Amino acid sequence: MISLAKARTIRNGLKLLLLEGKNPNQVKRDSKLAELRQQSFKSIAEEYFETRGKDSTELQKSHNRLRTYVYPKIGSMPIDSITSPMIASLVRQADEKNKGDTAKRVLAVVRNIFTYARAGGLVSSNPAEGMQSILKPPQKKSRPHELDITKIGKLLKAIDELDVYPPAKAVNQLLPMLFCRKVELLGARWDEIDWDKKQLEVPVSRMKISENGAFIIPLPRQANRILTKLRPYTEVSGYIFASERRQSRTRAYTHISDGQVNAKLDMALKAAELPPKSQVPHGWRHVAETLLKEKGPELIKGFNKDWIRVQMHHSPTGIEASYDKAQYLKDRPRMMQAYADLLDGYKGVEKLLKVVK
């Protein structure tokens, strides 16, 4: 309860505002907004992450990038005092210290925070917009992949013999034969499988290229066997490759991480007596593309190299990009089965490879 004297002071202040033709409520809102604009970049960034939860692996990585590259430079500054040159400076420093796309990701998270602040009226513009030109062009690098047939067979057998958490093993068994992007497979859910059609439907939310809608991955019989065996372990979670642990805050189910998949492949490389990191999950795409271009015509009747492009989920180039929307759903299953059989042959599972009719 306020004192009578203070109440009179407030009343007189309101009267003065009215005499000046000002709306007391609007003045109060403007004053509050001015206070908010003096909040530091760090306080707004922390609020931004609170609204999105902290259990996402990618959000945690973004948060760590802020702590490393951004907070030491602009974290304590009022958010509406930060300029584009300040952001450019810290992004360039991130680019100099690290290889890969660290600077790009730092810029992206800063831009997202300013978008959040602008929506709340804390800034009038986003100083991180339109700054992609300051980033160094990415250097294209080839992922390690093993193309020696004997070594491929040894590695595939070692993966089959892993005694590890079943979903982590299953991912490493499926990536070589499906040669899809790891992100397209890791978050897969059981309700995305059509068991009758023997296919997995990847939603737009998990796709790098999404202009053609959901992406269909045909499942050869070997993949169906692996998934059927895995189903009792994880079906209750909804995720095909569910993590052993639930999210700490919400207790919600989630899928296994990139790190778990990579670690199990490293174990298989060691068991197969192959050099460390001589194969990475993404490298299976290079293996499949090379082998299918070489052996596809002799294994599959009417083989078309465009089936490989679509299965790898690459966009057509040049003038083809404007009209080539073909998914080859009648032909890709034949290619996928032939390729899975080919890999089995390298493992010694099937001695004879026949032309697929």
Backbone hydrogen bonds in HBPLUS format (Angstrom, degrees):
<---DONOR---> <-ACCEPTOR-->    atom                        ^
c    i                          cat <-CA-CA->   ^        H-A-AA   ^      H-
h    n   atom  resd res      DA  || num        DHA   H-A  angle D-A-AA Bond
n    s   type  num  typ     dist DA aas  dist angle  dist       angle   num
A0007-ALA N   A0003-SER O   2.98 MM   4  6.23 154.3  2.04 146.5 154.2     1
A0008-ARG N   A0004-LEU O   2.95 MM   4  6.25 153.6  2.02 149.8 156.2     2
A0009-THR N   A0005-ALA O   3.05 MM   4  6.35 153.6  2.12 143.0 150.2     3
A0010-ILE N   A0006-LYS O   2.94 MM   4  6.25 161.1  1.98 153.2 157.3     4
A0011-ARG N   A0007-ALA O   2.88 MM   4  6.12 158.3  1.93 147.1 153.7     5
A0012-ASN N   A0008-ARG O   2.83 MM   4  6.05 162.6  1.86 152.7 156.9     6
A0013-GLY N   A0009-THR O   2.93 MM   4  6.14 150.8  2.02 144.1 152.7     7
A0014-LEU N   A0010-ILE O   2.97 MM   4  6.25 152.9  2.04 148.3 155.0     8
A0015-LYS N   A0011-ARG O   2.95 MM   4  6.24 157.9  2.00 150.1 156.4     9
A0016-LEU N   A0012-ASN O   2.95 MM   4  6.17 156.6  2.01 145.9 151.8    10
A0017-LEU N   A0013-GLY O   3.06 MM   4  6.35 153.9  2.13 144.3 151.0    11
A0018-LEU N   A0014-LEU O   3.00 MM   4  6.30 157.3  2.05 149.7 155.7    12
A0019-LEU N   A0015-LYS O   2.88 MM   4  6.17 157.4  1.93 152.1 158.5    13
A0020-GLU N   A0016-LEU O   3.00 MM   4  6.25 139.2  2.17 140.4 151.3    14
A0020-GLU N   A0017-LEU O   3.12 MM   3  5.05 124.6  2.44  91.2 105.7    15
A0022-LYS N   A0017-LEU O   2.83 MM   5  5.15 164.3  1.85 155.1 150.4    16
A0021-GLY N   A0018-LEU O   2.91 MM   3  4.96 155.7  1.97 105.1 111.5    17
A0026-GLN N   A0023-ASN O   3.01 MM   3  5.25 115.3  2.45 103.9 119.5    18
A0027-VAL N   A0023-ASN O   2.92 MM   4  6.21 160.4  1.96 161.0 167.5    19
A0028-LYS N   A0024-PRO O   2.94 MM   4  6.16 152.5  2.02 144.4 151.7    20
A0029-ARG N   A0025-ASN O   2.96 MM   4  6.26 155.7  2.02 145.6 152.1    21
A0030-ASP N   A0026-GLN O   2.82 MM   4  6.07 161.6  1.86 152.9 158.0    22
A0031-SER N   A0027-VAL O   2.90 MM   4  6.05 153.3  1.97 144.4 151.9    23
A0032-LYS N   A0028-LYS O   2.97 MM   4  6.21 155.8  2.03 145.7 152.2    24
A0033-LEU N   A0029-ARG O   2.88 MM   4  6.12 157.0  1.93 149.5 156.1    25
A0034-ALA N   A0030-ASP O   2.88 MM   4  6.09 153.3  1.95 145.3 152.5    26
A0035-GLU N   A0031-SER O   3.05 MM   4  6.34 148.9  2.15 142.1 150.2    27
A0036-LEU N   A0032-LYS O   2.96 MM   4  6.30 155.5  2.02 146.8 153.7    28
A0037-ARG N   A0033-LEU O   2.88 MM   4  6.15 151.0  1.96 148.8 156.7    29
A0038-GLN N   A0035-GLU O   3.06 MM   3  5.29 143.8  2.20 101.6 112.4    30
A0039-GLN N   A0036-LEU O   2.89 MM   3  5.26 160.2  1.93 110.9 117.3    31
A0079-ILE N   A0039-GLN O   2.91 MM  40  6.28 159.7  1.95 168.0 161.2    32
A0044-ILE N   A0040-SER O   3.21 MM   4  6.56 160.4  2.25 152.7 157.3    33
A0041-PHE N   A0077-MET O   2.84 MM  36  5.98 139.0  2.00 162.7 169.1    34
A0045-ALA N   A0041-PHE O   2.84 MM   4  6.05 157.2  1.89 152.5 160.0    35
A0042-LYS N   A0075-GLY O   2.93 MM  33  4.54 161.4  1.96 138.6 134.3    36
A0046-GLU N   A0042-LYS O   2.87 MM   4  6.07 159.1  1.91 153.2 158.0    37
A0047-GLU N   A0043-SER O   3.10 MM   4  6.27 150.6  2.19 136.6 144.6    38
A0048-TYR N   A0044-ILE O   2.87 MM   4  6.13 151.0  1.95 146.0 154.4    39
A0049-PHE N   A0045-ALA O   3.01 MM   4  6.37 155.0  2.08 150.2 155.6    40
A0050-GLU N   A0046-GLU O   2.97 MM   4  6.19 149.4  2.06 143.5 152.3    41
A0051-THR N   A0047-GLU O   3.12 MM   4  6.41 149.2  2.22 148.2 154.7    42
A0052-ARG N   A0049-PHE O   3.10 MM   3  5.16 143.5  2.24  99.0 109.9    43
A0053-GLY N   A0050-GLU O   3.43 MM   3  5.31 160.0  2.47  98.3 103.9    44
A0060-GLN N   A0056-SER O   2.99 MM   4  6.26 155.8  2.05 150.4 157.1    45
A0061-LYS N   A0057-THR O   3.03 MM   4  6.32 151.1  2.12 145.4 153.1    46
A0062-SER N   A0058-GLU O   2.96 MM   4  6.24 155.8  2.02 146.3 152.8    47
A0063-HIS N   A0059-LEU O   2.84 MM   4  6.08 155.3  1.91 148.5 155.6    48
A0064-ASN N   A0060-GLN O   2.97 MM   4  6.22 155.2  2.04 145.0 151.2    49
A0065-ARG N   A0061-LYS O   2.98 MM   4  6.31 147.5  2.09 145.7 154.5    50
A0066-LEU N   A0062-SER O   3.11 MM   4  6.46 150.8  2.20 146.2 153.4    51
A0067-ARG N   A0063-HIS O   3.13 MM   4  6.49 160.7  2.17 149.6 154.3    52
A0068-THR N   A0064-ASN O   3.01 MM   4  6.20 147.3  2.12 143.9 152.6    53
A0069-TYR N   A0065-ARG O   2.84 MM   4  5.84 174.0  1.84 155.6 157.7    54
A0070-VAL N   A0066-LEU O   2.91 MM   4  4.70 143.7  2.04 123.2 133.8    55
A0071-TYR N   A0066-LEU O   2.81 MM   5  5.82 167.1  1.82 149.5 153.4    56
A0073-LYS N   A0070-VAL O   2.93 MM   3  5.43 140.3  2.09 115.3 126.7    57
A0074-ILE N   A0070-VAL O   2.94 MM   4  6.07 168.4  1.95 168.4 171.0    58
A0075-GLY N   A0071-TYR O   2.96 MM   4  3.79 141.1  2.11 111.7 117.2    59
A0077-MET N   A0074-ILE O   3.13 MM   3  5.33 155.2  2.19 110.0 117.7    60
A0081-SER N   A0078-PRO O   2.95 MM   3  5.47 164.6  1.98 120.8 124.8    61
A0087-ILE N   A0083-THR O   3.26 MM   4  6.66 157.3  2.32 149.2 155.0    62
A0088-ALA N   A0084-SER O   2.84 MM   4  6.09 162.6  1.87 159.0 164.6    63
A0089-SER N   A0085-PRO O   3.00 MM   4  6.12 151.4  2.08 142.2 148.7    64
A0090-LEU N   A0086-MET O   3.27 MM   4  6.64 159.7  2.31 149.0 152.3    65
A0091-VAL N   A0087-ILE O   2.97 MM   4  6.15 155.5  2.03 153.5 161.0    66
A0092-ARG N   A0088-ALA O   2.97 MM   4  6.11 158.5  2.02 147.5 153.0    67
A0093-GLN N   A0089-SER O   3.10 MM   4  6.34 153.2  2.18 143.1 150.4    68
A0094-ALA N   A0090-LEU O   3.04 MM   4  6.27 151.3  2.13 140.0 147.2    69
A0095-ASP N   A0091-VAL O   2.94 MM   4  6.21 145.7  2.06 143.2 153.3    70
A0096-GLU N   A0092-ARG O   2.94 MM   4  6.23 144.2  2.07 145.9 155.0    71
A0097-LYS N   A0093-GLN O   3.11 MM   4  6.28 150.1  2.20 145.7 152.7    72
A0098-ASN N   A0094-ALA O   3.23 MM   4  6.18 143.5  2.37 142.0 149.2    73
A0105-ARG N   A0101-ASP O   3.02 MM   4  6.30 154.1  2.09 152.4 159.2    74
A0106-VAL N   A0102-THR O   2.85 MM   4  6.15 152.8  1.92 154.1 162.7    75
A0107-LEU N   A0103-ALA O   2.96 MM   4  6.16 167.3  1.97 152.8 155.5    76
A0108-ALA N   A0104-LYS O   3.03 MM   4  6.21 150.5  2.12 138.6 147.1    77
A0109-VAL N   A0105-ARG O   3.07 MM   4  6.30 160.8  2.10 150.3 153.1    78
A0110-VAL N   A0106-VAL O   3.08 MM   4  6.29 162.6  2.12 152.9 158.0    79
A0111-ARG N   A0107-LEU O   2.92 MM   4  6.05 159.0  1.96 148.1 154.4    80
A0112-ASN N   A0108-ALA O   2.98 MM   4  6.21 152.4  2.05 143.8 151.2    81
A0113-ILE N   A0109-VAL O   3.04 MM   4  6.28 150.9  2.13 144.6 151.7    82
A0114-PHE N   A0110-VAL O   3.05 MM   4  6.37 157.5  2.11 151.4 157.1    83
A0115-THR N   A0111-ARG O   2.94 MM   4  6.18 146.4  2.05 144.4 154.4    84
A0116-TYR N   A0112-ASN O   2.98 MM   4  6.24 152.1  2.06 142.7 149.8    85
A0117-ALA N   A0113-ILE O   2.88 MM   4  6.17 155.5  1.94 145.3 152.4    86
A0118-ARG N   A0114-PHE O   2.81 MM   4  5.94 153.5  1.88 144.0 151.1    87
A0119-ALA N   A0115-THR O   3.06 MM   4  6.25 152.6  2.13 142.5 149.3    88
A0120-GLY N   A0117-ALA O   3.13 MM   3  5.15 131.1  2.38  94.4 107.5    89
A0122-LEU N   A0117-ALA O   2.92 MM   5  5.20 155.4  1.98 158.6 150.8    90
A0121-GLY N   A0118-ARG O   3.01 MM   3  5.00 163.1  2.04 106.1 110.5    91
A0129-GLU N   A0126-ASN O   3.18 MM   3  5.71 169.3  2.19 120.2 122.1    92
A0134-ILE N   A0131-MET O   3.11 MM   3  5.90 163.9  2.14 123.0 127.0    93
A0135-LEU N   A0132-GLN O   3.10 MM   3  5.65 162.0  2.14 116.3 122.0    94
A0152-ILE N   A0148-ASP O   2.82 MM   4  6.11 154.1  1.89 157.9 166.8    95
A0153-GLY N   A0149-ILE O   3.02 MM   4  6.28 163.5  2.04 151.6 155.0    96
A0154-LYS N   A0150-THR O   3.03 MM   4  6.34 157.0  2.08 146.2 152.4    97
A0155-LEU N   A0151-LYS O   2.92 MM   4  6.11 159.7  1.96 150.5 155.5    98
A0156-LEU N   A0152-ILE O   2.90 MM   4  6.13 164.9  1.93 156.7 160.7    99
A0157-LYS N   A0153-GLY O   3.02 MM   4  6.17 158.4  2.07 148.6 154.3   100
A0158-ALA N   A0154-LYS O   2.97 MM   4  6.17 152.0  2.05 141.6 149.8   101
A0159-ILE N   A0155-LEU O   2.94 MM   4  6.25 149.5  2.04 148.6 156.6   102
A0160-ASP N   A0156-LEU O   3.07 MM   4  6.36 159.4  2.12 145.9 151.0   103
A0161-GLU N   A0157-LYS O   3.06 MM   4  6.29 136.2  2.25 141.5 153.3   104
A0162-LEU N   A0159-ILE O   3.18 MM   3  5.30 166.4  2.20 108.2 112.2   105
A0168-ALA N   A0165-TYR O   3.00 MM   3  5.64 123.7  2.33 122.6 135.7   106
A0169-LYS N   A0165-TYR O   3.21 MM   4  6.45 153.1  2.29 150.5 157.9   107
A0170-ALA N   A0166-PRO O   2.84 MM   4  6.02 161.6  1.88 156.7 162.2   108
A0171-VAL N   A0167-PRO O   3.04 MM   4  6.24 159.3  2.09 148.9 152.7   109
A0173-GLN N   A0169-LYS O   2.97 MM   4  6.28 132.7  2.20 143.2 157.3   110
A0173-GLN N   A0170-ALA O   3.09 MM   3  4.95 128.5  2.36  92.0 106.3   111
A0174-LEU N   A0170-ALA O   2.88 MM   4  6.09 149.1  1.97 150.9 159.1   112
A0175-LEU N   A0171-VAL O   2.94 MM   4  6.03 163.3  1.97 159.7 162.3   113
A0178-LEU N   A0174-LEU O   2.87 MM   4  5.89 155.1  1.93 165.7 174.0   114
A0179-PHE N   A0175-LEU O   2.87 MM   4  5.15 144.4  2.00 136.4 143.9   115
A0184-GLU N   A0181-ARG O   3.04 MM   3  5.32 131.0  2.29 103.5 116.5   116
A0185-LEU N   A0182-LYS O   3.05 MM   3  5.29 136.8  2.24 102.6 114.5   117
A0186-LEU N   A0182-LYS O   2.86 MM   4  6.00 171.1  1.87 167.8 169.9   118
A0188-ALA N   A0185-LEU O   3.03 MM   3  5.30 164.3  2.06 118.1 121.3   119
A0240-ILE N   A0188-ALA O   2.95 MM  52  5.80 169.7  1.96 138.6 142.1   120
A0192-GLU N   A0189-ARG O   3.01 MM   3  5.49 161.7  2.04 115.1 120.0   121
A0190-TRP N   A0238-GLY O   2.93 MM  48  5.78 155.4  2.00 147.9 155.7   122
A0193-ILE N   A0190-TRP O   3.22 MM   3  5.75 168.7  2.23 116.0 119.0   123
A0201-GLU N   A0192-GLU O   2.93 MM   9  5.28 165.2  1.95 145.2 149.8   124
A0194-ASP N   A0199-GLN O   2.89 MM   5  5.45 171.4  1.90 167.9 170.9   125
A0198-LYS N   A0194-ASP O   2.78 MM   4  5.71 119.4  2.14 140.2 157.7   126
A0199-GLN N   A0194-ASP O   3.21 MM   5  5.45 154.5  2.28 137.1 144.8   127
A0219-LEU N   A0198-LYS O   2.88 MM  21  5.31 168.1  1.89 142.0 138.0   128
A0200-LEU N   A0217-ILE O   2.88 MM  17  5.07 162.1  1.91 142.2 147.0   129
A0217-ILE N   A0200-LEU O   2.78 MM  17  5.07 166.4  1.80 155.6 160.2   130
A0202-VAL N   A0215-PHE O   2.70 MM  13  5.01 170.2  1.71 162.1 159.8   131
A0215-PHE N   A0202-VAL O   2.93 MM  13  5.01 159.0  1.97 146.6 149.2   132
A0206-ARG N   A0203-PRO O   3.11 MM   3  5.93 164.5  2.13 124.3 128.2   133
A0207-MET N   A0204-VAL O   3.08 MM   3  5.18 168.0  2.09 116.4 117.6   134
A0213-GLY N   A0210-SER O   3.16 MM   3  5.48 164.4  2.19 120.5 119.6   135
A0223-ALA N   A0220-PRO O   3.01 MM   3  5.39 121.5  2.36 107.1 120.9   136
A0224-ASN N   A0220-PRO O   3.08 MM   4  6.46 157.5  2.13 153.5 160.5   137
A0225-ARG N   A0221-ARG O   2.96 MM   4  6.22 150.1  2.05 147.1 154.5   138
A0226-ILE N   A0222-GLN O   3.14 MM   4  6.43 159.7  2.18 146.1 150.7   139
A0227-LEU N   A0223-ALA O   2.96 MM   4  6.19 165.0  1.98 154.5 158.4   140
A0228-THR N   A0224-ASN O   2.88 MM   4  5.94 157.5  1.93 145.9 152.5   141
A0229-LYS N   A0225-ARG O   3.05 MM   4  6.20 156.5  2.11 146.9 152.6   142
A0230-LEU N   A0226-ILE O   3.05 MM   4  6.24 142.8  2.19 140.3 150.8   143
A0231-ARG N   A0227-LEU O   2.96 MM   4  6.00 138.8  2.14 146.8 156.4   144
A0233-TYR N   A0230-LEU O   2.92 MM   3  5.64 142.6  2.06 125.8 136.1   145
A0235-GLU N   A0231-ARG O   3.00 MM   4  5.38 148.1  2.11 163.0 161.8   146
A0237-SER N   A0234-THR O   2.95 MM   3  5.55 145.7  2.07 118.5 127.9   147
A0238-GLY N   A0235-GLU O   3.14 MM   3  5.41 145.6  2.26 107.2 116.6   148
A0256-ILE N   A0241-PHE O   2.88 MM  15  6.09 154.6  1.94 173.6 167.8   149
A0243-SER N   A0254-THR O   2.83 MM  11  5.80 169.2  1.84 141.7 141.6   150
A0247-GLN N   A0252-ALA O   2.83 MM   5  5.32 167.6  1.85 159.3 159.8   151
A0251-ARG N   A0247-GLN O   2.83 MM   4  4.78 135.7  2.03 131.2 140.7   152
A0261-VAL N   A0257-SER O   3.35 MM   4  6.72 159.3  2.39 148.2 152.9   153
A0262-ASN N   A0258-ASP O   2.91 MM   4  6.20 167.9  1.92 162.6 165.9   154
A0263-ALA N   A0259-GLY O   2.89 MM   4  5.96 158.4  1.94 146.2 152.5   155
A0264-LYS N   A0260-GLN O   3.14 MM   4  6.32 154.8  2.20 144.9 150.3   156
A0265-LEU N   A0261-VAL O   3.13 MM   4  6.41 152.0  2.21 147.5 155.3   157
A0266-ASP N   A0262-ASN O   2.94 MM   4  6.23 151.9  2.03 148.0 156.1   158
A0267-MET N   A0263-ALA O   3.03 MM   4  6.36 146.2  2.15 140.5 149.4   159
A0268-ALA N   A0264-LYS O   3.07 MM   4  6.37 152.0  2.15 142.1 148.9   160
A0269-LEU N   A0265-LEU O   2.92 MM   4  6.24 155.3  1.98 150.0 156.8   161
A0270-LYS N   A0266-ASP O   3.05 MM   4  6.31 156.5  2.11 146.6 152.3   162
A0271-ALA N   A0267-MET O   2.95 MM   4  6.23 157.7  2.00 146.9 153.4   163
A0272-ALA N   A0268-ALA O   2.86 MM   4  6.06 145.7  1.98 147.2 156.5   164
A0274-LEU N   A0269-LEU O   2.89 MM   5  5.15 176.8  1.89 157.7 156.8   165
A0273-GLU N   A0270-LYS O   3.02 MM   3  4.96 156.6  2.08 102.2 108.8   166
A0278-SER N   A0275-PRO O   3.18 MM   3  5.49 149.6  2.28 134.6 130.3   167
A0283-GLY N   A0280-VAL O   2.84 MM   3  5.17 132.3  2.07 109.5 123.8   168
A0284-TRP N   A0281-PRO O   3.26 MM   3  5.89 159.6  2.30 113.8 118.8   169
A0285-ARG N   A0282-HIS O   3.09 MM   3  5.87 156.1  2.14 119.8 125.5   170
A0286-HIS N   A0283-GLY O   3.05 MM   3  5.30 122.9  2.39 102.6 115.9   171
A0287-VAL N   A0283-GLY O   3.10 MM   4  6.48 158.3  2.15 151.0 157.4   172
A0288-ALA N   A0284-TRP O   2.94 MM   4  6.10 165.8  1.97 146.8 150.0   173
A0289-GLU N   A0285-ARG O   2.99 MM   4  6.14 165.3  2.02 146.7 151.0   174
A0290-THR N   A0286-HIS O   3.00 MM   4  6.11 165.3  2.02 149.3 153.3   175
A0291-LEU N   A0287-VAL O   2.95 MM   4  6.12 172.3  1.96 157.4 159.8   176
A0292-LEU N   A0288-ALA O   2.88 MM   4  5.87 165.6  1.90 152.5 157.1   177
A0293-LYS N   A0289-GLU O   3.11 MM   4  6.10 155.7  2.17 140.8 147.3   178
A0294-GLU N   A0290-THR O   3.16 MM   4  6.30 146.8  2.27 140.6 149.6   179
A0295-LYS N   A0291-LEU O   2.70 MM   4  5.80 168.6  1.72 158.3 161.8   180
A0296-GLY N   A0292-LEU O   2.68 MM   4  4.56 141.5  1.83 123.3 131.9   181
A0298-GLU N   A0295-LYS O   3.15 MM   3  5.61 130.2  2.41 110.4 122.5   182
A0299-LEU N   A0295-LYS O   3.09 MM   4  6.23 138.4  2.27 152.2 164.6   183
A0299-LEU N   A0296-GLY O   3.12 MM   3  5.16 132.1  2.36 100.2 113.5   184
A0300-ILE N   A0296-GLY O   2.91 MM   4  5.73 160.5  1.95 166.1 166.4   185
A0356-VAL N   A0299-LEU O   2.80 MM  57  6.25 159.6  1.84 161.4 162.8   186
A0303-PHE N   A0300-ILE O   3.26 MM   3  5.38 134.3  2.48 138.5 129.3   187
A0301-LYS N   A0356-VAL O   3.43 MM  55  6.21 171.7  2.44 152.8 155.1   188
A0307-TRP N   A0304-ASN O   2.95 MM   3  5.78 159.7  1.99 123.7 129.1   189
A0308-ILE N   A0305-LYS O   3.07 MM   3  5.46 131.2  2.32 105.0 116.2   190
A0310-VAL N   A0306-ASP O   3.02 MM   4  6.27 163.6  2.05 153.3 156.5   191
A0311-GLN N   A0307-TRP O   2.95 MM   4  6.09 162.6  1.98 147.6 152.9   192
A0312-MET N   A0308-ILE O   2.87 MM   4  6.06 150.4  1.95 153.9 162.1   193
A0314-HIS N   A0309-ARG O   3.01 MM   5  5.43 177.4  2.01 158.2 159.1   194
A0313-HIS N   A0310-VAL O   2.88 MM   3  4.77 145.6  2.00  97.6 108.5   195
A0321-ALA N   A0318-GLY O   3.15 MM   3  5.81 148.2  2.26 114.4 121.5   196
A0322-SER N   A0319-ILE O   3.21 MM   3  5.84 155.7  2.27 114.8 120.4   197
A0323-TYR N   A0320-GLU O   3.07 MM   3  5.63 149.4  2.17 114.3 122.5   198
A0324-ASP N   A0320-GLU O   2.77 MM   4  5.37 159.6  1.81 171.8 169.1   199
A0331-ASP N   A0328-TYR O   3.16 MM   3  5.30 131.3  2.41  99.1 111.9   200
A0332-ARG N   A0328-TYR O   2.81 MM   4  5.78 171.9  1.82 164.5 166.4   201
A0334-ARG N   A0331-ASP O   3.03 MM   3  5.43 125.4  2.34 108.2 121.5   202
A0335-MET N   A0331-ASP O   3.18 MM   4  6.60 157.0  2.24 151.3 158.1   203
A0336-MET N   A0332-ARG O   2.81 MM   4  6.04 163.6  1.84 161.2 165.5   204
A0337-GLN N   A0333-PRO O   2.99 MM   4  6.11 155.3  2.05 143.2 149.3   205
A0338-ALA N   A0334-ARG O   3.00 MM   4  6.16 161.4  2.04 146.2 151.7   206
A0339-TYR N   A0335-MET O   2.88 MM   4  6.09 154.3  1.95 149.1 156.4   207
A0340-ALA N   A0336-MET O   2.95 MM   4  6.10 159.2  2.00 144.1 149.8   208
A0341-ASP N   A0337-GLN O   2.95 MM   4  6.15 155.9  2.01 146.9 153.7   209
A0342-LEU N   A0338-ALA O   2.91 MM   4  6.13 145.1  2.03 139.0 149.2   210
A0343-LEU N   A0339-TYR O   2.97 MM   4  6.31 157.9  2.02 152.6 156.8   211
A0344-ASP N   A0340-ALA O   3.00 MM   4  6.27 154.5  2.07 143.5 150.9   212
A0345-GLY N   A0341-ASP O   2.87 MM   4  6.15 143.8  2.00 141.8 152.2   213
A0345-GLY N   A0342-LEU O   3.04 MM   3  4.95 117.3  2.45  90.4 106.2   214
A0346-TYR N   A0342-LEU O   3.09 MM   4  6.53 144.7  2.22 144.1 153.0   215
A0346-TYR N   A0343-LEU O   3.09 MM   3  5.07 118.9  2.48  93.7 108.3   216
A0347-LYS N   A0343-LEU O   3.11 MM   4  6.48 136.6  2.31 140.5 152.5   217
A0347-LYS N   A0344-ASP O   3.05 MM   3  5.01 127.3  2.33  92.7 107.2   218
A0349-VAL N   A0344-ASP O   2.79 MM   5  5.04 149.8  1.88 155.8 148.1   219
A0348-GLY N   A0345-GLY O   2.99 MM   3  4.92 148.1  2.10  96.9 107.1   220
